[in-house]
Amino acid sequence: MPMLGIDGNKLSPCPDTPNCVSSQATDEAHFIEPILVSASVEDTSEIILRVLDDFSRVKVTQVEPDYIRAEFTSL
């Protein structure tokens, strides 16, 4: 399994599977535009966690001061 999370202050690259996106990906298949937020890191984290809580089939697996990892399961 590839390493997921932060690696050298950047997101780890997506694996070759199609179910990963990253605003730091260099290939078109995995790239997604970043969501720009003008709030503090703490406020942004709280907002993200509240939004994730509203989704079904999502599991937050890691919360760090500058990183949140959530896994979504499709039907």
N, C-alpha and C positions, 0 to 999 in steps of 0.2 A: 504494500500500500504506500503511495507517495506521502511525503510529509505535508501536512496541512497546517495552516496558521501563518505566523510571522517568521520570516527568515531574513536576517540582516536588515531589519526595519522596513521590509517590503513583504507583501503577501507572497506566499509560496506559489509557484506556477501551478496552473490547473493540470490535472492528469489528462490523458488523451481521450477520456470519456466526454460525451457531449453534455453532461448534466452539471457542468461547472462554469461559472462566469466570474470575471474579475475585472475591476476597473484598471488594473495594472497589467493585464494580459497583453502580450504583443501580437497575438494572432487573432484574426477576425472572428474565428469560431467561438472564442471564449471571452472576447472583450465586451464589456458593458460600460456605458457612460457612468461616471461617478455621480453620486447624489451629493450636491453641495449643500452644506448646512452652515448657518452663521451663528449657531449657539456654541456654548462652551462644550468641552469634551464630556463633562459630567452630565450636562443637560441632554446632549445628543445621545449618550448611552441610555439614559432613562427613556427618552422618546423611542429609540429603537426597540428596547425591551418591551415597552407598552404595545407597540405596533405588532411585534412578533407574537405577543400574548393573544392578540385578536385572531391569529391564524389557527386553523385546525391543521393537524398533521405536521406540526413543526416542533422540534426539540432543540432548545438552546443547550449546547454541549460545553461551551466555554465562555466565560466572561472575564476579561482583563480590563485594566484601565483604558487601553487603546485598541481593544479587539473584542469582538463578539462573534462567536461561531454558532450558526444555527443550521440544522439539517431539516430539509423539507422532504416529505414523502408524498409521492403522487399516488393516485388511486390505482 
